[in-house]
Amino acid sequence: MPSSSALSAPPPGPDPAALVRDREARERLGALVGENQRFTFERDGDEMFALREGTPRAVLTALESRTATAESTIDLHGLTADAAQERLSRFVRTEHRRGLRRILVVCGKGLHSAGPPVLRDAALDALTRGGAAPLVLAVASAPISLGGTGALLVQLR
């Protein structure tokens, strides 16, 4: 029997393999949840637009307006694509629960990246196919006053 003065070992940290399995399961769940969401996409140069099927075009037109505003903003600069998708999905769910319906996602243009820009595509994927998709009606490149093609304006349900 160990003496009462012996220090017990700290509990073991999380198993790295379990963390990977957990992350993969969350990704699969997000994909399944967003899988039934259908969006039409349009691109015009650097500008992009996505509209959920069945949503009136007027919702997208409102996002494209020069006077469009956002109720809340998330900045994804400095994150990896995976981290950006996870943080954005969580942000969308939180802001939706708070009753907000229009958010701004700042992802940058990738001008200072070593490779091609990835955050905008990662954000678009999270918003239209990932865990945030069930709550999104439309996505558009932000008006110049809100960051232009370096940001996405999102209309939530």
N, C-alpha and C positions, 0 to 999 in steps of 0.2 A: 504494500500500500504506500503510495507516495506521501511524503510528508506534507503537512499543511502549508509549509513555507515555500513549497515548490510553485513556481509560476506556471500557469497553464499556457499552452501555445495559443496564439491568436487563431480565430477560426479561419479556415482556408478561404482565399479569395474566390471570385467566380471562375468557373471553369471556362477557359477561352473557347473550347469547342462548343460548350453550351451557349455561350454568347453568340457565336456565329450561327448556330441552329436557330436561336431565338430571333436574330435579325432576319434570317432567311424566311422564317415563318411569318414574321410581320410583313415582309415584302410580298409574299404569296397572298396573304390575306388582303393587303392593300390592292393588289392586282385583281383579286377576285371581286372585291367590293366595287372597284372602278370599271370592271370588265363590261358590265351591262350599260355603261354610259356611252352614248354615241355623240360625237362632236363633228361638225363640219369645219374644216380648216381652210384658210385662205392665206396666201402670202403675196405681198406686193413689195418687192425689194427686201429691205430689212424689217418692214412692218409685217405683223402677223395678227390673225384674228381666229378665234375658235368660238363656235356657237353650238350649244347643246341642241340636239334634234328636238323639235317641238317648241323651242323657245322663240318668241317673236323677234324678228330682225331688229325691232325698235330697241331692244335691250342692248344689242351690239352697237347700234347707232349712238345711243346715249354714252357708251364707253368711249367712242371715237371722238366725241365732241371736244373741242378745244377748252371748254369750260368744265369738263368732267373733274370731279374731285374724289378723294379717297377718305374713308373714315379711319383707316389704320394702315400702317406701313410695316413691312418686314424687309430687311436688307440682308441679302444672301452672300454679299462679298466675302471672300476668304474661306468659304466652305467648300468641301468636296461635293460632287454631284449627289452622292448618297446622303450625306449629312444635310444638304440643302433640301432634298426631297422629303426627308423625315421631318425636318424642322418646319417646312412649309405646310405639310399635311397637318401637323399638330397645330400650327398657327391658324390655319383656315378653320379647323374644328373649334378652336377656342373662340375666335372672333365671331363665328356663326352662333355659338351658344350665347355670346354676349349680346346678340341681336344686331350685329353689324352686317351690312350687306354689300359694301364696296371696299375692297382692299387694294393696296399697291404693293407689288412685289418688285423690289429693286434687285436686279441681277447683273447689271452692267452689260457692256458690249463685248467684253473679252479682249479689249485693246491691249491690256497689260499682261495677258496670259502667255505662257510659253507655247501653248498649242492653240487649237481652235477653241472658241468660247463654248463652254459646256453648261453653265448655270442656267441660261435661258431655256435651253432644251430640257434640262432636268426639271426646271420649274414647270414648264409646259406639260411635261409628262406627269408630274405629280398632280397637276390641276385637272387634267383631262383623262388620265387612265389610272392614277394611283389613288391613295387614300383620301385625297381631297375631292376627287371627281364627283361623288354623289352630291356635293354641296355647291357645285359650280354651275352657273348658267352660261356665262360667256367670259372670254378672255380677249384682250386687245392690247396691242402696243400702246403704251401710255402717251398722252398728249405731250408735246415738247415741255410744257410747264411742269410736268411731273417726271421728266426723265426721258421722254421719247422712247426710242427703241431699246434703251438700256433698262426699261422697266415694263412691267405688265400690269394693266388695270384689270381687276377681276370682279365680276358681279356674282354674288352668292345668292342662293335661293332664299 
